[in-house]
Amino acid sequence: MQIDTLVWYFEDFKESIVIDSAWQKLLSDQQLFKHQQDLYINEDYIETVDYELSTDTLKHRLEVLNAKTPLDISYSKDLESVIQYYLKREKQNTEKLMRLSQYYFPLFESVFDRHQIPLEIKYLALVESALNPRAKSWVGATGLWQFMYSTGKMYDLEVSSYVDERMDPVRSTEAAAKYLKHLYDIFEDWDLALAAYNSGPGNVNKAIRRSGGQKDYWSIRPYLPRETSAYVPSFLAMMYIFEYAEAHNFQPQSSPMPYLATDTIQTKNLIKLEQVAEITNTDIEFLKFLNPSYKLGIIPYETEKNYTLRLPYKAAGLFVANENEIYDYALKDIEASEETLPKYYKVSDKIRYRVRRGDYLGKIASRYGVRVSEIRRWNGMRNNRINIGDRLTIYPRKANYTQAPVKKETKAKSEVSESTSNQPKTYIVKPGDSLWSISRKFESLSIEDLKKINNLNNSALKPGMTLKISS
């Protein structure tokens, strides 16, 4: 990676993650990782992990960990079997998680320290999501910390047609810290707080009653739901593996960019991530990795809401230095395109829908991303019967696409070759150049012109590249 050229490539992270892939899920104590497909890009890893671990050595190391944390880390055969599983079968995946943790853990530690939460709880995100901010479970839990919709709303995480803040690393970590602190205030025990994070405080209280009033995790574990009985051992196993990675000869690669080498900008108008990629010469997939909460790759704008864009430091500096021109370009680019943008809805917004000819509840539910049963509940309906002209109350959960006005094609593109006939036929890319900055050097030359003339599939440039300016 050449930082001085402002070129950031998704390939720098691809050993660690695959955006929107089926990530590892901890489903049961019998099979901790259920692989639905190849979850990571294949790499040739040297089998160097030392997984010969005696029970006595493990007991001693767990005692050392227990002395350093308010968590109750006790030896059990179940915990030993989980640790041995990771050591023997999950070497490659664990090393890649270790690499990815170099990006996320500084954020987690900063937030947890501020909320007075044990820093070791950062390992919970490994169990919850395998550090995939876009992870989504079959029941709808989403993000690094796997918030359900209702719990996310309790902690002010916005979900709309454009944004899902459960996928935002910063906001979701803040929410997770507050929720964990709330659970600790209830049970006054971090292990029970972790169990409640997974199964809900009601199930933990029920397990306490069934155990005869015991208030430590290992005593109530037999009375917890099965998945929760495996949850804390899985968490402790990941903690052990990470804390004793060197002793077991794990050799993760270094992260190409630490979280602290990025910065955020409060956006002042609607802008697409593709436009930001073109302007800052940042790889679009890498930009999506830095900004996972924007579901459609679009940062919306509301006067009463602050939205942020995360960029590498130097790209952030370039954006701030040209902010007004960037928003002008973004607006003109959107207006000139024939792309249909979704109408912005907050999930909590209520609309009144008038039933039209050909409508039925399933069709209406699909349009707004809700269930038929929800429409019936919102409107006090006993069956699915509707009539033309009926008005239904709906709380949309996805974009409602509306056709944007189609503008007539301007002459600008067809005039490029004429207006550039006296200009250089080629251009040598310099450090700091982007398609946007190059297009501004030549009259009537757009970014799309440059991409089409030069057969560019993305917006990332390298110094020394020769670009055609006219065909």
C-alpha positions as CSV (number, residue, x, y, z in Angstrom):
1,M,0.0,0.0,0.0
2,Q,1.4,3.4,-1.0
3,I,-0.1,5.9,1.4
4,D,1.2,8.9,-0.3
5,T,-0.7,8.1,-3.5
6,L,-4.1,8.1,-1.7
7,V,-4.9,4.7,-3.2
8,W,-6.6,2.3,-0.8
9,Y,-7.5,-1.2,-2.1
10,F,-10.0,-3.7,-0.7
11,E,-7.4,-6.4,-1.6
12,D,-5.4,-5.1,1.4
13,F,-8.1,-6.6,3.7
14,K,-9.4,-9.5,1.6
15,E,-7.3,-12.1,3.6
16,S,-9.3,-11.2,6.6
17,I,-12.9,-10.6,5.4
18,V,-15.4,-11.2,2.7
19,I,-18.1,-8.5,2.8
20,D,-21.7,-9.8,2.8
21,S,-20.5,-13.5,2.9
22,A,-22.0,-16.2,5.2
23,W,-19.9,-15.7,8.2
24,Q,-19.2,-18.1,11.0
25,K,-22.0,-18.6,13.4
26,L,-21.7,-20.2,16.9
27,L,-24.8,-22.4,16.9
28,S,-24.2,-25.2,19.4
29,D,-21.7,-26.8,21.7
30,Q,-21.5,-29.8,19.3
31,Q,-20.5,-27.8,16.2
32,L,-19.3,-24.3,16.9
33,F,-18.7,-23.3,13.4
34,K,-21.3,-24.3,10.8
35,H,-19.7,-23.6,7.4
36,Q,-22.3,-22.9,4.7
37,Q,-19.6,-22.0,2.2
38,D,-16.0,-21.0,2.1
39,L,-16.1,-18.1,4.5
40,Y,-12.7,-16.7,3.8
41,I,-10.5,-16.3,0.8
42,N,-8.2,-19.3,0.7
43,E,-4.6,-18.7,1.7
44,D,-1.6,-21.0,2.0
45,Y,-1.1,-21.0,5.7
46,I,1.8,-22.9,7.3
47,E,0.5,-25.4,9.9
48,T,2.5,-24.1,12.8
49,V,0.0,-24.0,15.6
50,D,1.0,-25.8,18.7
51,Y,-2.2,-27.5,19.9
52,E,-0.6,-29.9,22.3
53,L,-2.2,-28.5,25.5
54,S,-2.2,-30.5,28.7
55,T,-5.0,-30.1,31.2
56,D,-2.6,-29.0,33.9
57,T,-1.2,-26.3,31.7
58,L,-4.6,-25.1,30.7
59,K,-5.8,-24.9,34.3
60,H,-2.8,-22.8,35.2
61,R,-3.3,-20.4,32.3
62,L,-7.0,-20.0,33.1
63,E,-6.1,-19.2,36.7
64,V,-3.7,-16.5,35.4
65,L,-6.5,-15.1,33.2
66,N,-9.0,-15.3,36.1
67,A,-6.7,-13.1,38.3
68,K,-6.7,-10.4,35.6
69,T,-10.4,-9.9,35.0
70,P,-13.6,-9.6,37.0
71,L,-15.0,-12.5,34.9
72,D,-15.2,-15.9,36.5
73,I,-12.9,-18.0,34.4
74,S,-13.0,-21.6,35.7
75,Y,-11.8,-24.8,34.2
76,S,-14.3,-27.2,32.9
77,K,-14.1,-30.2,30.5
78,D,-16.6,-28.4,28.2
79,L,-14.3,-25.3,28.0
80,E,-11.3,-27.5,27.4
81,S,-13.0,-29.3,24.5
82,V,-14.0,-25.9,22.9
83,I,-10.4,-24.6,23.2
84,Q,-9.0,-27.8,21.7
85,Y,-11.5,-27.5,18.8
86,Y,-10.3,-24.0,18.0
87,L,-6.6,-25.1,18.2
88,K,-7.0,-28.2,16.0
89,R,-9.6,-27.2,13.4
90,E,-9.9,-23.4,13.2
91,K,-6.3,-22.3,12.8
92,Q,-6.7,-20.4,9.5
93,N,-10.0,-18.8,10.4
94,T,-8.8,-17.8,13.8
95,E,-5.6,-16.2,12.4
96,K,-7.8,-14.1,10.0
97,L,-10.0,-13.0,12.9
98,M,-6.9,-12.0,14.8
99,R,-5.8,-9.9,11.9
100,L,-9.3,-8.3,11.6
101,S,-9.3,-7.7,15.4
102,Q,-6.4,-5.3,15.0
103,Y,-8.8,-3.0,13.3
104,Y,-11.8,-3.3,15.6
105,F,-10.4,-3.9,19.0
106,P,-9.0,-0.4,19.6
107,L,-12.5,0.9,19.0
108,F,-14.0,-1.6,21.4
109,E,-11.5,-1.0,24.1
110,S,-11.9,2.8,23.9
111,V,-15.7,2.5,24.3
112,F,-15.6,-0.1,27.0
113,D,-13.1,1.8,29.0
114,R,-15.3,4.9,29.0
115,H,-18.3,2.8,30.2
116,Q,-16.2,1.0,32.8
117,I,-16.8,-2.4,31.2
118,P,-14.1,-5.1,31.4
119,L,-12.0,-4.8,28.2
120,E,-12.0,-8.6,27.8
121,I,-15.6,-8.4,26.8
122,K,-14.3,-7.2,23.4
123,Y,-14.0,-11.0,22.6
124,L,-17.8,-11.2,22.7
125,A,-18.0,-9.8,19.2
126,L,-16.0,-12.8,17.9
127,V,-18.7,-15.1,19.2
128,E,-21.6,-12.8,18.1
129,S,-20.6,-12.0,14.5
130,A,-17.0,-13.1,13.7
131,L,-16.3,-9.4,13.4
132,N,-18.6,-9.0,10.4
133,P,-20.5,-5.7,10.8
134,R,-23.1,-6.9,8.2
135,A,-23.7,-10.3,9.8
136,K,-27.3,-11.2,10.1
137,S,-28.8,-14.2,11.9
138,W,-31.8,-16.2,10.8
139,V,-33.9,-14.4,13.4
140,G,-32.8,-10.9,12.2
141,A,-30.1,-10.1,14.8
142,T,-27.7,-7.8,12.9
143,G,-24.2,-6.3,13.1
144,L,-21.1,-6.8,15.1
145,W,-23.1,-7.1,18.3
146,Q,-26.2,-8.8,16.8
147,F,-28.9,-6.4,17.9
148,M,-32.5,-7.3,17.3
149,Y,-34.6,-4.5,15.8
150,S,-36.4,-3.8,19.1
151,T,-33.3,-3.8,21.3
152,G,-31.5,-1.6,18.8
153,K,-34.4,0.9,18.9
154,M,-34.1,1.0,22.8
155,Y,-30.6,2.3,22.3
156,D,-31.4,4.8,19.5
157,L,-30.0,2.7,16.6
158,E,-31.6,4.0,13.5
159,V,-33.0,1.5,10.9
160,S,-34.3,3.1,7.6
161,S,-34.3,2.4,3.9
162,Y,-30.7,3.8,3.7
163,V,-29.2,3.2,7.1
164,D,-28.9,0.4,9.6
165,E,-26.9,1.7,12.6
166,R,-26.8,-1.8,14.0
167,M,-24.1,-2.3,11.3
168,D,-22.3,0.9,12.3
169,P,-19.2,-0.2,14.4
170,V,-19.1,3.0,16.5
171,R,-22.8,3.4,17.3
172,S,-23.5,-0.3,17.7
173,T,-20.5,-0.7,20.1
174,E,-21.8,2.3,22.1
175,A,-25.2,0.6,22.3
176,A,-23.7,-2.8,23.2
177,A,-21.7,-1.1,26.1
178,K,-24.9,0.5,27.4
179,Y,-26.8,-2.7,27.2
180,L,-24.1,-4.7,28.9
181,K,-23.8,-2.1,31.7
182,H,-27.6,-2.3,32.1
183,L,-27.5,-6.1,32.4
184,Y,-24.6,-5.9,34.9
185,D,-26.7,-3.5,37.0
186,I,-29.4,-6.1,37.1
187,F,-27.4,-9.2,38.0
188,E,-24.2,-7.6,39.5
189,D,-22.2,-10.3,37.8
190,W,-20.5,-10.1,34.4
191,D,-20.9,-13.8,33.5
192,L,-24.6,-13.5,34.1
193,A,-24.7,-10.3,32.1
194,L,-23.1,-12.2,29.2
195,A,-25.6,-15.0,29.5
196,A,-28.5,-12.4,29.5
197,Y,-27.0,-10.7,26.5
198,N,-27.5,-13.9,24.6
199,S,-30.7,-15.3,26.0
200,G,-32.4,-12.2,27.6
201,P,-32.6,-11.4,31.3
202,G,-35.9,-13.3,31.6
203,N,-34.2,-16.6,30.8
204,V,-31.4,-15.9,33.2
205,N,-33.8,-15.0,36.0
206,K,-35.7,-18.2,35.3
207,A,-32.5,-20.3,35.5
208,I,-31.6,-18.6,38.8
209,R,-35.0,-19.7,40.2
210,R,-34.7,-23.2,38.9
211,S,-31.2,-23.5,40.4
212,G,-32.6,-22.7,43.9
213,G,-31.4,-19.1,43.9
214,Q,-27.8,-19.6,42.7
215,K,-26.3,-16.5,41.2
216,D,-23.2,-17.6,39.4
217,Y,-23.1,-18.7,35.7
218,W,-21.7,-22.2,36.2
219,S,-24.3,-23.1,38.8
220,I,-27.3,-22.0,36.6
221,R,-25.8,-23.2,33.3
222,P,-27.8,-26.5,33.3
223,Y,-31.0,-24.5,33.5
224,L,-30.2,-22.1,30.6
225,P,-31.3,-22.5,27.0
226,R,-28.9,-24.9,25.2
227,E,-27.4,-22.2,22.9
228,T,-26.7,-20.0,25.9
229,S,-25.0,-22.9,27.8
230,A,-22.5,-23.0,24.9
231,Y,-22.2,-19.2,24.6
232,V,-20.1,-18.3,27.6
233,P,-17.6,-21.3,27.1
234,S,-17.3,-20.2,23.5
235,F,-16.5,-16.6,24.6
236,L,-14.0,-17.9,27.2
237,A,-12.3,-20.1,24.6
238,M,-11.9,-17.2,22.2
239,M,-10.4,-15.1,25.1
240,Y,-7.9,-17.9,25.9
241,I,-6.9,-18.4,22.2
242,F,-6.3,-14.7,21.7
243,E,-4.5,-14.1,25.1
244,Y,-2.2,-17.1,24.5
245,A,-1.9,-16.8,20.7
246,E,1.9,-16.5,20.9
247,A,2.2,-19.5,23.1
248,H,0.4,-21.6,20.5
249,N,2.4,-20.1,17.7
250,F,-0.5,-18.3,15.9
251,Q,1.0,-16.0,13.3
252,P,-1.6,-13.5,12.0
253,Q,-0.6,-11.0,9.4
254,S,-0.6,-7.4,10.4
255,S,-3.6,-5.3,9.6
256,P,-2.9,-2.9,6.6
257,M,-4.7,-0.1,8.3
258,P,-5.5,0.4,12.0
259,Y,-8.8,1.9,13.0
260,L,-7.0,4.9,14.5
261,A,-5.6,5.7,11.0
262,T,-9.1,6.7,9.8
263,D,-11.2,9.8,10.5
264,T,-14.9,10.7,10.2
265,I,-16.5,13.6,8.4
266,Q,-20.0,14.9,9.1
267,T,-21.7,15.0,5.7
268,K,-23.7,18.0,4.7
269,N,-25.7,16.6,1.8
270,L,-26.8,13.4,0.2
271,I,-23.9,11.6,-1.4
272,K,-23.2,8.1,-2.8
273,L,-20.2,6.1,-1.7
274,E,-19.3,5.5,-5.4
275,Q,-19.0,9.3,-5.8
276,V,-16.7,9.5,-2.7
277,A,-14.6,6.7,-4.1
278,E,-14.2,8.5,-7.4
279,I,-13.3,11.8,-5.7
280,T,-10.9,10.5,-3.2
281,N,-9.4,7.7,-5.3
282,T,-10.4,5.1,-2.7
283,D,-11.4,1.6,-3.7
284,I,-15.2,1.3,-3.4
285,E,-15.2,-2.1,-1.6
286,F,-12.7,-0.7,0.9
287,L,-15.0,2.3,1.4
288,K,-18.0,0.0,2.0
289,F,-15.9,-1.8,4.6
290,L,-15.2,1.4,6.4
291,N,-18.9,2.5,6.2
292,P,-21.0,-0.7,6.5
293,S,-24.1,0.9,7.9
294,Y,-25.1,2.5,4.5
295,K,-27.1,-0.4,3.1
296,L,-27.5,1.1,-0.4
297,G,-24.2,2.8,-0.6
298,I,-25.9,6.1,-0.1
299,I,-25.4,8.6,2.7
300,P,-28.7,10.4,3.2
301,Y,-29.1,13.9,4.5
302,E,-31.5,15.2,7.2
303,T,-31.4,18.6,8.8
304,E,-31.9,17.1,12.3
305,K,-29.7,14.1,11.9
306,N,-25.9,13.8,11.7
307,Y,-24.5,11.2,9.3
308,T,-20.8,10.5,9.1
309,L,-18.4,9.3,6.4
310,R,-15.3,7.3,7.5
311,L,-12.2,7.7,5.4
312,P,-8.4,7.1,5.7
313,Y,-6.7,10.2,7.1
314,K,-5.3,11.5,3.8
315,A,-8.5,10.9,1.9
316,A,-10.5,12.7,4.6
317,G,-8.2,15.7,4.2
318,L,-8.8,15.7,0.4
319,F,-12.5,15.6,1.0
320,V,-12.6,18.4,3.5
321,A,-10.4,20.6,1.3
322,N,-12.8,20.3,-1.6
323,E,-16.1,19.8,0.3
324,N,-18.3,22.4,-1.4
325,E,-17.2,21.4,-4.9
326,I,-17.7,17.7,-4.0
327,Y,-21.3,18.2,-3.0
328,D,-21.9,20.3,-6.1
329,Y,-20.5,17.5,-8.3
330,A,-22.4,14.9,-6.4
331,L,-25.7,16.7,-6.8
332,K,-25.2,17.3,-10.6
333,D,-24.1,13.7,-11.0
334,I,-27.3,12.4,-9.4
335,E,-29.5,14.8,-11.3
336,A,-27.9,13.9,-14.6
337,S,-28.3,10.2,-14.1
338,E,-31.4,8.2,-14.8
339,E,-30.9,6.1,-11.7
340,T,-33.9,5.6,-9.5
341,L,-33.2,6.5,-5.9
342,P,-35.3,5.1,-3.1
343,K,-37.6,7.4,-1.2
344,Y,-36.2,7.8,2.3
345,Y,-38.3,6.2,5.1
346,K,-37.5,5.8,8.7
347,V,-38.7,2.4,10.0
348,S,-40.6,4.2,12.7
349,D,-42.4,6.5,10.1
350,K,-46.1,5.7,9.7
351,I,-47.7,6.0,6.3
352,R,-51.4,5.7,5.2
353,Y,-51.6,3.5,2.1
354,R,-54.7,3.6,-0.1
355,V,-55.6,0.2,-1.6
356,R,-55.6,0.1,-5.4
357,R,-57.0,-2.3,-8.0
358,G,-55.0,-5.5,-8.0
359,D,-53.7,-5.0,-4.5
360,Y,-53.7,-7.8,-1.9
361,L,-52.0,-7.9,1.6
362,G,-49.1,-10.0,0.5
363,K,-48.2,-7.6,-2.4
364,I,-48.5,-4.6,-0.1
365,A,-46.4,-6.3,2.6
366,S,-43.7,-7.2,0.1
367,R,-43.6,-3.6,-1.2
368,Y,-42.8,-2.2,2.3
369,G,-40.8,-5.0,3.7
370,V,-43.3,-6.0,6.4
371,R,-45.4,-9.1,7.2
372,V,-49.0,-9.6,6.4
373,S,-49.6,-10.3,10.1
374,E,-48.1,-7.0,11.0
375,I,-50.5,-5.1,8.6
376,R,-53.4,-6.9,10.1
377,R,-52.3,-6.1,13.7
378,W,-51.7,-2.4,12.9
379,N,-55.1,-2.1,11.3
380,G,-57.1,-4.4,13.7
381,M,-58.0,-6.8,10.8
382,R,-59.4,-10.2,11.5
383,N,-58.7,-11.6,8.0
384,N,-56.8,-10.7,4.8
385,R,-59.8,-9.1,3.0
386,I,-59.3,-5.6,1.7
387,N,-61.3,-3.4,-0.7
388,I,-60.3,-0.8,-3.2
389,G,-60.1,2.6,-1.5
390,D,-59.4,1.2,2.0
391,R,-56.7,3.1,3.9
392,L,-54.1,1.0,5.7
393,T,-51.6,2.1,8.4
394,I,-48.1,0.8,7.6
395,Y,-44.7,1.2,9.2
396,P,-42.3,0.6,6.2
397,R,-39.1,-1.3,6.7
398,K,-37.5,-0.9,3.3
399,A,-37.1,1.5,0.5
400,N,-40.1,2.5,-1.5
401,Y,-38.8,3.1,-5.0
402,T,-40.1,6.1,-6.8
403,Q,-39.2,6.9,-10.4
404,A,-37.0,10.0,-10.6
405,P,-37.6,12.3,-13.6
406,V,-35.7,11.2,-16.6
407,K,-33.6,14.1,-18.0
408,K,-32.8,14.4,-21.7
409,E,-29.3,13.5,-22.6
410,T,-27.2,16.6,-22.8
411,K,-24.7,17.3,-25.5
412,A,-21.8,17.4,-23.1
413,K,-20.7,13.9,-23.7
414,S,-21.0,14.0,-27.4
415,E,-19.0,17.2,-27.5
416,V,-16.1,15.9,-25.4
417,S,-14.0,14.9,-28.4
418,E,-14.7,18.2,-30.2
419,S,-14.0,20.4,-27.1
420,T,-10.9,18.4,-26.4
421,S,-9.6,18.3,-29.9
422,N,-6.9,20.9,-29.0
423,Q,-6.1,19.3,-25.7
424,P,-3.6,16.5,-24.9
425,K,-4.8,13.1,-26.0
426,T,-3.4,11.4,-22.9
427,Y,-2.7,12.2,-19.3
428,I,-0.2,10.7,-16.9
429,V,-1.6,10.1,-13.5
430,K,0.2,12.0,-10.7
431,P,0.2,11.2,-6.9
432,G,-3.0,12.4,-5.3
433,D,-5.0,12.4,-8.6
434,S,-8.5,11.0,-8.8
435,L,-10.9,10.7,-11.7
436,W,-12.8,13.6,-10.3
437,S,-9.7,15.9,-10.1
438,I,-8.5,14.9,-13.6
439,S,-12.0,15.5,-15.1
440,R,-11.9,19.0,-13.7
441,K,-8.7,19.8,-15.6
442,F,-10.4,19.4,-19.0
443,E,-13.5,21.1,-20.4
444,S,-16.6,19.0,-20.9
445,L,-14.8,15.8,-19.6
446,S,-16.7,13.8,-17.1
447,I,-15.7,10.9,-14.8
448,E,-17.9,8.6,-16.9
449,D,-16.2,9.7,-20.0
450,L,-12.8,8.8,-18.5
451,K,-14.0,5.4,-17.3
452,K,-15.6,4.6,-20.7
453,I,-12.6,5.8,-22.8
454,N,-10.1,3.9,-20.7
455,N,-12.2,0.8,-20.0
456,L,-12.0,1.3,-16.2
457,N,-14.1,-0.9,-14.0
458,N,-13.4,1.1,-10.8
459,S,-12.2,4.4,-9.8
460,A,-8.8,3.5,-8.3
461,L,-5.8,5.0,-10.0
462,K,-2.1,4.5,-9.6
463,P,0.6,7.2,-10.3
464,G,2.2,6.7,-13.7
465,M,-0.9,5.3,-15.4
466,T,-1.6,6.8,-18.8
467,L,-5.2,7.8,-19.4
468,K,-6.8,8.7,-22.7
469,I,-8.5,12.0,-22.6
470,S,-10.3,11.7,-25.9
471,S,-11.1,8.7,-28.1
